[in-house]
Amino acid sequence: MSYKPDLGIPVYFDEFVKENKQAQFFFYPDNRIDPMYLSSIRPHILKQHFESFPNLKNEIICYHDSDILFRERLNEQVLSETDNWYFSDARNYVSSMYLKRFGNSFFENLCKTVAIDPVVVEKNENHSGGAQHIMKVLTATYWQNVEDDAEKIFTYIKEYNASLSPNSRQVQAWCADMWAVLWNAWKLDIQVRLHDELIFSWPKDHISNFYHCKIFHNSGVFVEDKNDYFCKLSFKNSSPYDVDFSTIKTDHCSIKFVEQIEKIARKQQKKSLKELTIIIAINNIDVNQQNRVVQYINYLYKHLLTEVHVIELGSWPTFNQNLIKDKCKYYYSSTHRTVDKHIKQRVKTKNFIYIDANILLPVENIIKTAEILCAREKSLTFPMNELLEMSIFQFNLFKDTLPKDIDRKKNHQTNDTLDYIECFAMAKKDFIITGGNNNEWHYYTEDGFNLERQIRCRYLGCHIEKVNLNAFKLFTNGKRNDSKKKNSAEKYLQICDRTTDNIKRKIAYADYSYNRPYRKKYDLVNLTIGINGVKANIDISSIQKSLIEEHVAINLVNLKSTIGQTYHENFISVIKKAKKNKLDYLILVSENINFENKENIGIFWKALKDMNYYGLQLLSVINEGGFTREKQLNEHLFWIDTMPESAVFVVHKSLFEKILRHTFETDKSLERNLRVLTDHVGVTSSFIGLPKMPHDLDEKNEMAYSDRLKNIAKVENKLAWISNNRIN
C-alpha cells in the first residue's frame, strides 16, 4: 500500500490493518516525480518491496488486479511445474493484432518507445496476456523497468489519442502497465503462456460464466451502467457498504461482487452510540421526498450502530415502511402529541436526537452531539450551526455512495420561506422536566432552531450547546402543515420576561405538554359530581380527598348510604338522590382504594370530561376484565363492548332515568344489571389505583386477593400496550 510522504500513513490504513489479521501489509511512500500515469504506482511500490525483500526472487508470485474475486482456489501445482510465466488471456486488448488496428506505424512507434522489437510482439501474438499473473524469479530491477515503460507507453498513447479526430476510436491508455509487464518479460526472454486456470469472468457476463471461471474480474462497468451492474467508479471517495443495490441484475456476474460487499457490510464495525436514539419525524411528504428520507436512513444504517425511530404524523399513513424494514422502527399517529408520548414511553436510551425529516444531519454532527450529551448533564444541544440548501447535484452524489464525509460547501440555491423544522438533542429526563414540545406556539428566525425551546430550557437550568458544523435541508416541504405555522415574536418576547417559576407553572398547566398532560382545568367547571360507597365500610371521605385536585374546579358531593339497605337498594337510592340533585356524574365505589400514581388522577378527570364528547354513559375505572372488544378513543380512553365488574365506575346523568325504570335482578351483580341498559361503555387507561386488601383476610382469601391484583394489572397492561402500538 502506498501513501504520500508529506502526509504519512493515513489513520484509516492502520484501522484497516488492525481489522484484517489474515494478511500481511506493507507501506511504501509514493516517491514518483510528476507521474502521468496513475497505475504506475503499482510497479513503483513493488520495486521498493522487492528491494526490501530480495529473497522474494526465489518465490513464485501471483500478481493480480485488486478488483477480483477468487471463486475457487487455483491449481498451484500445475502453475508451478515449469519456469513459464502464466497470464490470463487478454489478447482482445493487448495483442499486436489489437494495436495494429490503429495502424502499423502506431504499433511500431509504440514498440520503439520502450525498445522492444515489434517482431517479438508479433511472434507472441497468441501468448498476449495480463491482468492476473503467475511470475517467477522477479527482481526490483524488473519492476523499475515496468514503471518506466508504463509511463512512456501511457504518455505516447495519450498524445496519439489527442491527435485523433473527435469521433475516432481511441487506444485504451489504461492498459499501459499491462503492456509494460508483458513486454518486459519478453525482453528477458521469459516464456509467457496463457492458462485456463487464470481465465476470468466479467461483470456483464451471464451468471453461468461465473461458475466456469475460478476468477471474477470486476472491470468494464462505467457510470452509465451503475443501475444494472456494480460500478467501482462510483466509490472513489467512499465505501460501498450498506448502499442499496436492489437494481443490480441478478442474472449477471456483477451480482456476485455485490453479494461479497453485502457479506462484508454485515461484519463492518459501525460507530456505536448505545446511549442515543435518533427520532425522525415525517409529516405530509410526497414520493420524491420519501425516497430522500429513505436514502438518509440508509446512510445512518451504513455508518452508525444506534436506535433509529421514524414517526409519521398526519391524517393517514403514506410512508412505505417496507423501504426501511430492518433498518429502523416505524410508528404512525394522527395526533400531534405523539412525539412527546413516544419519547416518554418508547425511547429507552438516556439521550435522543430529534430530526425533522427534511433535515439531513451528517454522521459527524450526530457523533459530536452524542459526545456533548454524555459529557455534560442537563444540556440542550443543537447538532448544527447552520442549515444549508442541498442542490440536486449534491444529493445525487450523496445517494450514490452514502459517504460518511459529505461535501459541506454552500451552493447558490436560496429559500426564503420558513419550513418550521427543528433539530435538537437532549437527555430524555431533561426533555420531560422542561415540558416537552410546545404545540401551542414556537418561534423560528431560521429553520432548524426553535427559540421558544431554547429560552424555556435555559430558564430551567439547561446549558445550551451547539455543534459547529453545518447540516443540509434534505428537501423543501411544499406541503407544509399550516398547524405548524405558529411563529410569534410577541410570545417569544413575553417568555423572555418570565421568571423560572412562571415557566414551571406554565409547563404544569399547559395543554401542549404531554409530560404533564392533565395539569389544567378540563372544563370541569360548575359541575356537580356525586360519590358514594355502594357497599358497607367504604372510606368515602378518604377517597374523596384523594380525588380532589387543585386543577379540577368541581363540586364533589358525598351521597351517604342509608344503613341497612342492600347493595341494589342502596344503588337505586343513590341514583334517585343524584337525579333529584341534578348531578352530572355519579362515582360509585365498592372497595377502598390505594391511589398509587397521582398522574392517574389527572387521567381520570380528563376521561370524565371526554365521556360527554364520546357519548359514554358508563365508565369503568378499575376492573379485572370481562370485555372482549375494545376501541381506542383517545390516549387514555377506550370504548368496550360490555360493562365489567368494577371496583370504581362512573354513571353519566343520561342513564339515571333508565336505571330507575329498570327492574334489577338481585341475584346478579350491579354491573351485570347495567350491561343490558347501554352499549355506551368506556374504560380508562391507566387505572386510578388498586383495591386495598382488607385487614381480616385468611390465607386463602389473601391468595384470591393477590390473583385479583394480577388480573387488574393484566387488563391495565393490555390497554397500555394497545395505546403504545396502535395510536389513532
C-alpha angles and dihedrals in degrees: 000000000000134000138181110264094221092054101038127213109333117243092237089059088060091047091050091051092050091051095049110055094158093081139047118241129203127186126209131176122246100242096166115134114226097332116197096192118063095203094056084086088082099063088036095063093034088059089055091047094052089047089054093045108030091167088075084083086080094052131085107241127209103203113185143157118274093235101068138104124211106221090183135007115268121247095255094181094060092047092050101049098089139033090248122118113232123212136178116258108270100152092126092069111016105038125106088249090060092048093047089061084079093051137282090261092058091048095049094045091050090053090047090053091066098030101248123140109247088218090063090053092048093046090055094047093126093047097054107131144142147145096081118039143182105204135180138196093016123178138188088248091060091054092047089055091048091052093049094046093045090057091047094048093047093049093048093049093046090052091046093050090049090057093056125095114261096259096044121115111256132216115252099251092181088073091067095111091047090060090043093053093045099042094046088056090053090047086061091049091245116160109239118193134180115236132197090224088070099047110124138197125233130226093250094049118107109267091248089071090060089068093047093058130057092212131054116200113202099209140109098056118123132196093263088060097051096108092058103031134029108265115203090191088074091064105056092122104024144036123261096225118130093003115142107257096167092124095058112115110255095202095062131075094250090077089067091061090049090052090056091049091052091047091055091043089062089058097044118122106237123191105272118221101175096166095053136081119192113213118197114191118205125194128172102337128163129226095270091050090046090056090052092051090050090053090051091051089049087052092053091046090051096054109024138058100207143109114278122190124189115201118190116200125190146085092296136359115267103159115107100231092185087075090066099035114149091007099081144346120270127207133175131202138162095209125087092219092066095095092059092044090047093053091047098046109023106032104091098175126089094243139028141191118217114207126180108227094245092062121088104203110190121233092245090059091050094050093049090047091052090051092052093049092050093046100046129047120221098016133157103203127192106206094212142034098213139014113223129196112250115221123220088248092053092049093048090053089049098048095048096062107003092223119200091225109056122199102255097191116132118245128207098255115113132190117190095181118096115233092190093231124156141199122187141143133215145153109271093238092051091051090055095045093050093052104262118242123355104223092175096068146338137187125227127173089174135009117274099032124081106194092192090065092044096053093043093051093044091054090051094055104268121143111232111225130179130195108228096226130094127239133199139248102238091201140340109253106231089180098058115173108244090212088069093058097094100129111153123174088182093058090044091056090046093055090048087064095051127104125233090257091052091055094045089051091048091052091048093054102028121120091213097066117088089184090067096023101159102038094114140073106274095204087274088140126141090000121140115214123185124213125194142167108231092193133052123271095025111149095221095166091059092046091047091052092049093051096050111098129180091236094057113079101195142119110248108193123195106222100200118217124242110247114243098024119127122245094263094040091052090050093052090046092053092047089053090051091048092051093045092049091045093237118182097211136010121211112203122196125190098175140031111263138217109215101207101165121045092197090063089063087062090050089052094054093047090050089052090055091046092053087079093047094052096036096243118164100184128038123190112208102178123016145145096231130256098155117108102198133041136176124197112238098177140334096302107013131080135183112227130193098235141017110262127209102276136193088204128017139162129227120204118222091244088072098048097090093045091052092051092052093048123099106227121218104222094202089065128069120259091251093052089054091051093051092075093052101062146006091201096099128146139184130205126230118232106031118235093238146305134284113265118242111248115240097233101058121132122220094270093050091045089059090048089050090050090051090051091054090050091051092050091049090049092055092046092049092049092054091045090052091052090048092051097046105032108040112175 
